[in-house]
Amino acid sequence: MRLAVFLEVARDEILDAAAAYAKTLPQLAHVEEGTIRDDLPLLLVAISADLRTPQSRAQSIEKSHGD
């Protein structure tokens, strides 16, 4: 299964795990779970869309370096 498809199929489990992990971070311990979850679905959609975007080898290497 491609990662983009996995992110879509396992969306709810990923969101649950991400929200639970975020609450373990001292910086987010006081933040309500609803607030933490607000942007997580959009983040998964953006990542999935990016993974589906064709790129050249040079673009892939550049992206892997954080550029």
N, C-alpha and C positions, 0 to 999 in steps of 0.2 A: 504494500500500500504506500502510495506517495505521501510525503509529509503534509502537503496541502490538503489532501483528502482526509488524512488522520485528524488534522486540526478541526475540520468541519464535523467529522463523525463523533469525535470524542469531546466536543465543545463543552458540554455540561461538566464532565469530569475534570477537564482542564481548568475551567473557571472555578470549580469548587476547590481544587488543589491550590490554585494560584491565590485565591482569597485566604485560604487557611495559612499558606506560607507567608503572605503579606502581614497577617496578624502576628507572626512571630518576630517581625522586625521591630526593634524599639521605636523607630521613627513613625511606624504606622499603628502601634499598639493602641493608641487612643482614638483612632479613626474608626467610624462606624463601618460595618461590613458593606452596607449598601453603597457607601461612598467609594469604597475600594472597588466594588464590582461595576461601577458606572462605566468605566472606559475599557475594561477587560474585553468585552465582546468585540468592540471596535478594533482593538489591538489584534485579536485573532483573525478578524476579517482582513485587516491590512497585511498581516504576515502571510496569510494564505494567498492573497492576491499577488503579493510580491514573489512568492515562490512559483507562481504560475506564469510570471512574466519572462519571456525569452530573453536571454542575455548572451553576449559573446564570451569567449574564454577570458579575454582581457577584462571585461566587466565583472565576471565571476571572481577573478583573482583580486581585482580592486575592492570589490565588496567584502571579500573574506578578510581584507586588511582593515576594514572599517572606514574606507574612503567613500 
